[in-house]
Amino acid sequence: MLNRYKGKLFGLALCVGLFGNNAFAESADSLSNKIDLANPEKNSFKLSLKNTILRKIDIKSLKSDSTEEKFGYQKGKKLGLFAEDLVVSGTVRFITIFRNMTDVYPDMLTAKKNLSFVDYPLGGAAIAQGAYPTLELNLASKVSQRMDFNVGYSFAYFFRGNQDNDASRYISSIQNLRFGANFHTSIGKFTVNAGQILPLKMSKFTLGQTIYRDDYFDRLPWDWYRNSFLRYDEYYSLKVNMGGFNESRALFSGIILSGNILPLGVSVTTFAGRTSLTSPYNAGSTGFPGILYGGRVEKSVFTKKVNGKIGSNNYLRKGYSALVDGLKDNNSMFTVDADFKFKGLKIVSEIGYSRINNRFIKNDGIGTQVRVDFDKTYLPLPIFLDFYYIQSNFANYDGGVLNTNRNLRQGGSATGIADDPTVFTNLNQEVSQYANNRIGAIFKTNARIAKKLSIDFGYAASQEIVNINDSVVSMQHRVNSFSRSRFNQWKMNTGPYNQVRSIFRRTIENVAITNPNTDHKKGFNTVEAMVMYKSKLLARDLVIMSYHTYGSTQEKFSLIPTWDKQTTYFNQFYNENTIAYKFAKKLMAVADYSIELAKGGMNTRLAENGKPLDQFGKSIGIGLDYDFMKTGGLHLRHKWFSHQDKNFVLDKFKGQETYVELKIFF
C-alpha cells in the first residue's frame, strides 16, 4: 500500500511540473500565440490559474520581506529570559522602637529616652539589624524543563550618621547576594548555591544552631506568618515554638553543592566557605579568617518495618591564630547519625569525634546522644526520652550544642574571652538543649484534655563530667530578654556589678562562687510546663497560654531541683502568661504578664548586707496586630518592665518600651 501511495504522489508531482512549464514558463509572446481567439472560453482556465498562483506568490513574497522577528527571538525561539518569566518574592520590614526609662544601669549605652529604627542601633553596621535585613529579595525562574535558578539579595541600613562626615552613606555589610540553581536529571536532582547568607545544616553536633525558646508576646524578625492570629493558633495546635527557615541551621557564606541520587537513595552535600561565627568577632586586625569545609553523605532506609536515614558528617575549620605568628587554629569533627521510625517508636542518635588544635589546647573528645520517642501506639501518653554524653573537647561553635569550653573561641583564638558570646560557662540550659562537658537526660510528654486544653511537660537533669571551672555559674534571664539585650548590646561583663553578658535577644548573668571546690561536679536541673487553652469569646477565636519553668544549679548531681541555700548556687523561676484574641477579621489583640525570680545560695558572692542575690523582674504588655492585606501587617507592642535585686541595690532598672513593625510579603 505504501508503494502505491508513493506512485500516486510521484505522478501528481510530474503533472504539476509539466503543467507549470506550459502555463508559466513561456514568454508572453509565445503564450499569446496559443490563445484561441475564436473560443475564448478555452483560455479562461489557463489565465485564471496563472493569475491566482502569481498573486499568491506575490503576496507571500511581500509578507516575507515586510515581517521581522520580535526582539529577543531567533527563528521563533527565545534568546533569553523575559520579565514575565521571572517570579519575584521577598519581604520588607520596618521597625521603630521607643524606650523611656526612669532607672537604668550606669553603663547603658543609649540614653534613657531612646528612639531607634533597627533592633540593635549601636551594634555596628554589620550587626545593627541583628542579622535581619530591611529588604529581602528573591528572583526565581525556570530556564528549561531540567533547570531552574534563583538569585537572592538582602539589604540593611542602620540609620545612623551625620552630614558633616558623610557617615549617613554607610550601608550595612548585610548586602547579601546569593545564587542557586537546580538541575533535574533522570537519576536525581542536583543543586548549587553560592553567595551569602545560605542556611546550612548537617546534624545537631556538627553544623546547625542551638534552639532557644522565645516569648510569645514580642514580635520576632523572622516571623513568616501573613495572618497574625495564625501564629498563636499554631502555637496551640502544632506545639512548636517560633522560628523561621534558619532555625537549627548555620548562616553560611560560600558555595554548597548537593545532589540526590534517586536510584541509590543517597544524598550528598559538600561545602566550602565561612559561617557567621567563623570570622573574627573583635579581632579583625589580628585574627585570621579561617576557612570551613566539609560535607554529608546520607542514605535513606525504607523497608516494611522501618523508615529512616543514616548519615556521616565531616566538619573541618582551618586557620591561624594571627596573620603573622603561624600558629594553627583548627577545629574538626566527624560524626555518624541515624533516624529510624518503627511502628509506635522512633530512635534518633548521633556519635562522633572532635579535635581542637590551637594555641590554648591540642586535644580531642567524643560525644554521643540517643533519643527514643514513643507515640500512643503502646502508651497512653507520648513519651520522649533523651540521653547524652558530651566531653569538653567535643566542641565547635557552629553546632547545636552550647559550648562551655573557654579554649574554643568564636572567630578564632585571637578573640578575647571577655568578648566571646558563644562560651557559656556552667550554664543552666533550657530543656532540650545540650551542653558539652555534660552527661544528662531529658524527659518530655504532652496531653490534650477535653479537646481544648493542652498540657506539655519537660524535665532535664545533667552533671558536668569534669570540673574545669569552679569560679562562676550562669543563668539566662527570660523576662524582658530582648529589652535587656539592647542595654549594652553584644558586650560581656556589663551591668553595675560587671556580671551580665548580652547576646542576641537574651542576656546571661554570671554568678560568682565564693567557696570553690574542684571535687564538686556541678548538677543542673530544669522543669518546664506549658498549659494552652483555645476557645471562643463572642464567636471569635481566643488562645490562652501559660508557660512555667524552674531551675537550679548546685554543687552535685540531683534528680530533682534543690532549694538548700548551703549547697545550691541559685534557683530561678519564670512564668509567662499570654492571651491572643482575634476580635475582628483583620484585627487581633494580645496581652502578656511575665515574672522572674532568682535567688542565690550562701556559697556565692554576697552583697554588702551579707546576703546573696534576690532578684525580681516583671513585664506587662499589650499589643495590636492589623492585617491590612493578605500579605502585610502592622504590629504594635507596648510594655512596662522592671527589675530589682533586694540585696545588690545597684542592680535595678525600670521603664517602658513601644515598638511598631510594618511587614510586607510580596
KOLTOR-63673 format. One record per residue (C-alpha): residue in three letters; x, y, z. Coordinates in steps of 0.02 Angstrom, whole numbers, plus 50000, padded with zeros to 5 digits. Example, Ala and Ser with C-alpha at 12.3 -4.5 7.8 and 13.67 -1.06 7.14 Angstrom:
# KOLTOR-63673
Ala506154977550390Ser506844994750357
***
This chain:
# KOLTOR-63673
Met500005000050000Leu501425011850040Asn502205009049867Arg500525012749786Tyr500385029549875Lys502175033749828Gly501755030649645Lys500215041949651Leu501185055949733Phe502575054849603Gly501325055449461Leu500445070549536Ala502085079849554Leu502555075949372Cys500915082749307Val501055098649407Gly502815101249342Leu502315098949161Phe500795109949178Gly501835123349261Asn503065123449117Asn501665125548988Ala500675138349084Phe502025149649159Ala503755146349090Glu503395152948916Ser503595171048863Ala502105182448840Asp502265182048651Ser502295163148638Leu500865161948758Ser499805174248657Asn500075163848502Lys499245149148589Ile497685158548636Asp496195153448534Leu495275169748493Ala493825160248417Asn493505150548575Pro493935162048723Glu493125150648850Lys494535138048821Asn495815150648880Ser494955156049043Phe495595141649148Lys497415144349100Leu497375163049130Ser496375161849291Leu497545148849364Lys499055158749311Asn498415174849391Thr497905166049552Ile499575157549578Leu500555173049534Arg499525183149655Lys499855170649795Ile501715170449758Asp501745189449756Ile500825190849924Lys501955177750004Ser503475187249942Leu502815203450015Lys502475195250183Ser504215187750187Asp505005204550151Ser503965215050271Thr503865203850427Glu505295204850556Glu505555193450707Lys505165200450878Phe506575207050985Gly507365193051085Tyr506835179250967Gln507785169650836Lys506865157550723Gly505395158350842Lys506435153850994Lys506815164951144Leu508605170651160Gly508455173851348Leu507285176451495Phe505925189651487Ala505175199151633Glu503635188151630Asp504755172851655Leu505375179151824Val504485176351989Val504915190052114Ser504625187352300Gly505285194352462Thr504985203652624Val505065221752678Arg505225225252864Phe505255242152951Ile505315243853139Thr505315258653259Ile505715256453445Phe505485269953577Arg506125266853753Asn505835278253903Met506685273054067Thr506725280354242Asp508015268454319Val509465261954213Tyr511095252554225Pro512525265254241Asp513425258354087Met511905257753972Leu512495263753801Thr510945273053746Ala510035287353831Lys508575284853949Lys507445290953810Asn507965282253651Leu507205280853477Ser507915268253355Phe507425261053187Val508355244553199Asp508415230453326Tyr510155234953388Pro510585253153348Leu512355252953418Gly512855235853360Gly513865242353213Ala513465241953028Ala513615223153008Ile512515218253153Ala511375233053176Gln509905222853116Gly510375207853220Ala510685198653056Tyr508935202552991Pro508905214652844Thr507625227852798Leu507365220552624Glu507475202652566Leu507255199552380Asn507225183552279Leu507075181352090Ala506685163952026Ser506435157051852Lys506405141051753Val507725140951616Ser507165124251546Gln506205108851598Arg507785102351680Met508495118051758Asp507845132051868Phe508765145351967Asn508535159252094Val509515174752140Gly509315182452312Tyr509795199252383Ser509675206552558Phe509915224552611Ala510015233452778Tyr510345251252831Phe510705255653011Phe510005273453005Arg511495282353084Gly512715295853032Asn512785314553003Gln513015326452859Asp514705332852920Asn515675316752894Asp514545308252766Ala514295293752888Ser512495292752832Arg513125284752672Tyr513725269552767Ile512745254352716Ser512635238452817Ser513765224452761Ile512225213552759Gln512085216052572Asn511915197752535Leu511925191752356Arg511625173352326Phe511295161852179Gly510525144652170Ala510135132652029Asn509305115652020Phe509705102851886His508425089051860Thr509095073351779Ser508505055651752Ile509435049651907Gly509015063752026Lys509105082052071Phe510735091752088Thr510885109052166Val512205122652176Asn512065137552294Ala513355151252310Gly513485167952400Gln512805173452568Ile511825170652676Leu511455152152645Pro510565142252782Leu511505125852803Lys511285110852916Met512115093852928Ser511755086653101Lys511455092753278Phe513265090453331Thr514155096953177Leu513265111253090Gly511675119753149Gln511105131753284Thr510575129853464Ile508695131953475Tyr508065143953609Arg506285146653663Asp505675164353627Asp504245172653719Tyr502545173453636Phe502255192153656Asp503695200353565Arg503725200753377Leu505165190953301Pro506185197053150Trp505985180453060Asp504105178953088Trp503415172352922Tyr501555172452962Arg500435182652846Asn498975180352966Ser499395187053139Phe498225175853237Leu498815160253144Arg500455162253237Tyr499605159053404Asp498405146253333Glu499885135653278Tyr500725137553446Tyr499205128853514Ser498875115953379Leu500635111253322Lys501515113553489Val503005121753407Asn503995136953456Met504265151353337Gly505685150153215Gly505995153153033Phe506865143752894Asn508545147052977Glu508035138453138Ser509295124953180Arg510355129853029Ala512025138753022Leu512175155052924Phe513445150652790Ser514375160752658Gly515225151652516Ile514715137752397Ile513625122552430Leu513465107852310Ser512155094552341Gly511395080052247Asn510045067152272Ile510375050952179Leu508655042852175Pro509095025152115Leu510315023152260Gly509295032652390Val510855042952428Ser511045061652450Val512715070752457Thr513125088452516Thr514815097152510Phe515265115052555Ala516705127252571Gly516695144752645Arg516335152652814Thr514925153652939Ser514355168953035Leu515395162753183Thr516975158553085Ser517525176453053Pro518425185953192Tyr517215194153313Asn518265207853392Ala519985204753320Gly519795209353139Ser521555216453127Thr522445201553204Gly521305186553188Phe521465175453036Pro519825171852945Gly519835152952943Ile519015142952805Leu517675129952839Tyr517335115052729Gly516575097852743Gly515095087652689Arg513755074952725Val513275058352644Glu511545051852685Lys510715035252643Ser508835033152657Val508165016952731Phe506435010852687Thr505754993552723Lys504124985952781Lys504584988352965Val505715003652968Asn505825020452882Gly507275032452910Lys509015037752864Ile510835036152915Gly512185048952878Ser514005053452903Asn514605071352932Asn516305079452916Tyr516665096952985Leu518385104952959Arg518865122653008Lys520645127952969Gly521525144153005Tyr522905152653105Ser522905161853269Ala523545177553185Leu524165183553017Val525995182653067Asp526315170053206Gly525955154253104Leu525095145353250Lys523725133853192Asp521925137053241Asn521005121453186Asn519405112853239Ser518725096753165Met517275085053198Phe516685068753122Thr515015060753167Val513795047253114Asp511935049853145Ala510365039453120Asp508495042553122Phe507375027053117Lys505505025853138Phe504655009553182Lys502855006153225Gly502495016453381Leu504335020453407Lys505655032353341Ile507525031853378Val508695046453342Ser510545045153382Glu512235052953343Ile514015048553393Gly515615057553348Tyr517415062653375Ser518115080353384Arg519835088353394Ile520395105953443Asn522135111853391Asn522535129953434Arg523735140053542Phe522755135553700Ile522475116953681Lys522835101853573Asn521605088453625Asp520125078053568Gly518455072453636Ile516945061553600Gly515085064453609Thr513505054153589Gln511625055553610Val510155043753596Arg508335049253592Val506865037253598Asp505105043453557Phe503585033053599Asp501905037853525Lys500215032253589Thr500275015553499Tyr500895006853656Leu500745020253790Pro499295031153849Leu500375046753826Pro501805050553706Ile503495049353793Phe505145056953737Leu506755051053820Asp508445058653777Phe510165053753844Tyr511815062153802Tyr513655061453849Ile514725075553777Gln516525078653831Ser517255096153849Asn518375094853696Phe516955088553588Ala516545105953529Asn516275118153388Tyr515325134553389Asp514325130453232Gly513405115553302Gly511825113953405Val512745110953568Leu513085125153691Asn514955127153710Thr515685128053887Asn517505125953832Arg518415142653852Asn519845136453742Leu518745137153587Arg518345155053535Gln517135161953407Gly518095168153255Gly519695160053315Ser520835160153466Ala521275178553440Thr519565183053512Gly519635188153694Ile518625177653814Ala517755193253880Asp517105196653704Asp516565179353653Pro514665177253654Thr514755158653615Val515535152553778Phe514265148053914Thr515185143754074Asn514175131754183Leu512525137554107Asn510885130354169Gln510165126953997Glu508365125253939Val507515108353922Ser508025100153755Gln509665109853747Tyr511345100853753Ala512975107453825Asn514695099853815Asn515615093553970Arg513935086154023Ile513095069554048Gly511215071154058Ala509455065354023Ile507875073953958Phe506075068553980Lys504565076053888Thr502735072053867Asn501085080553823Ala499225077753839Arg497605085253775Ile496115086253891Ala494325088853832Lys494985093653659Lys495285111853710Leu496575110653849Ser498365105653806Ile499755102253932Asp501605099853892Phe502895094454020Gly504795093454010Tyr506175089254132Ala508075089354115Ala509455084154235Ser511315084354198Gln513035084854280Glu514715091054222Ile515935077254175Val517475086654236Asn517545101854349Ile518525113254234Asn517885129754305Asp517335132254485Ser517305151254486Val515585155154410Val513915147654361Ser512735155754233Met510875158654217Gln509835165354073His508645179854106Arg506995175354023Val505885190154066Asn506195205853961Ser507525196153868Phe507525206753709Ser507405223353802Arg508845218753918Ser509965213353774Arg509855230953700Phe510535239953855Asn512345235753816Gln512195225753658Trp513455212453610Lys514505216253764Met515135204653900Asn515435208854085Thr514215223354093Gly512945229654219Pro513275237954388Tyr514245222754450Asn515075217554284Gln514205200854277Val512935202454134Arg513295196153958Ser512195202253814Ile511955191153663Phe510645190953526Arg508905193753603Arg509415187453775Thr510595190453922Ile511625178654030Glu512135182854208Asn513695175654289Val513525171254473Ala515215170454563Ile515605155554675Thr516495160154838Asn516985142854902Pro517695133754751Asn517965115154769Thr518705105554624Asp517965089354692His516225095854654Lys515435090654490Lys514025103054475Gly512245097454442Phe510935106254335Asn509035103854339Thr507635111854239Val505745108854242Glu504595116254109Ala502705115954090Met501585123853960Val499695124953976Met498685130753823Tyr496815133053801Lys495825137753646Ser494015143353645Lys492785156153578Leu492325173053651Leu490865181953569Ala491045169753424Arg492875174853400Asp494435164053423Leu495385165253588Val497025156853638Ile497715157153816Met499485151253855Ser500385149554020Tyr502215144254024His503175139754183Thr504985134854211Tyr506015131754367Gly507865127854375Ser509275125654498Thr511165123754492Gln512015115254639Glu513645107554698Lys513245089954639Phe512015079654539Ser510215078954597Leu508695070254525Ile507585085054567Pro507905103854584Thr508605108954753Trp508205123154873Asp509545121555007Lys510505138155012Gln512065129655078Thr512295118054928Thr511315127254793Tyr512145140854690Phe510495148254630Asn508645144554598Gln507675152854459Phe505815153454420Tyr504995160954265Asn503145162354223Glu502415169254061Asn500555171654028Thr499915176853856Ile498165179553786Ala497815181753599Tyr496075186753541Lys495505189053361Phe494085201353387Ala493865205953203Lys494285198653034Lys495885208753016Leu496215213753197Met496985204053340Ala497415209453518Val498755201653628Ala499145204053813Asp500565197253920Tyr501085196354102Ser502755188554147Ile503805187454306Glu505505180554351Leu506255176654523Ala508075171954555Lys508865168154723Gly510695164354757Gly511485152554883Met512615156755028Asn514135149854936Thr514005163454802Arg514505181654804Leu513625191154945Ala513045209154946Glu513605222155073Asn512205216655189Gly512905198855190Lys511505191355084Pro511555183054911Leu510635189254757Asp508755190654771Gln508015196754606Phe506265200254544Gly505825205654367Lys504175208154280Ser503395213454116Ile501625219054074Gly501245220753889Ile499825224453769Gly499815223753580Leu498775225553423Asp499005217253253Tyr498145223853097Asp498215213152940Phe497825226752814Met498125214952668Lys498375196352640Thr500255198552633Gly500545213152750Gly500255218452928Leu500545232453053His501055226853228Leu501045237353386Arg501765232353555His501935241953718Lys502565235653884Trp503035241254058Phe504525232154131Ser505615232354286His506985222654377Gln507675224254553Asp508855214854668Lys508415217154851Asn510205214854910Phe511295220954766Val510455237854767Leu511265244754607Asp510545230554506Lys508905238454452Phe508045246154302Lys506285251954259Gly505445258954105Gln504265257353958Glu504515252053780Thr503455254253624Tyr503815247253453Val502915247153287Glu503325234853149Leu502755235452968Lys503005219352874Ile502515216052694Phe502745200052596Phe502725200452406
***
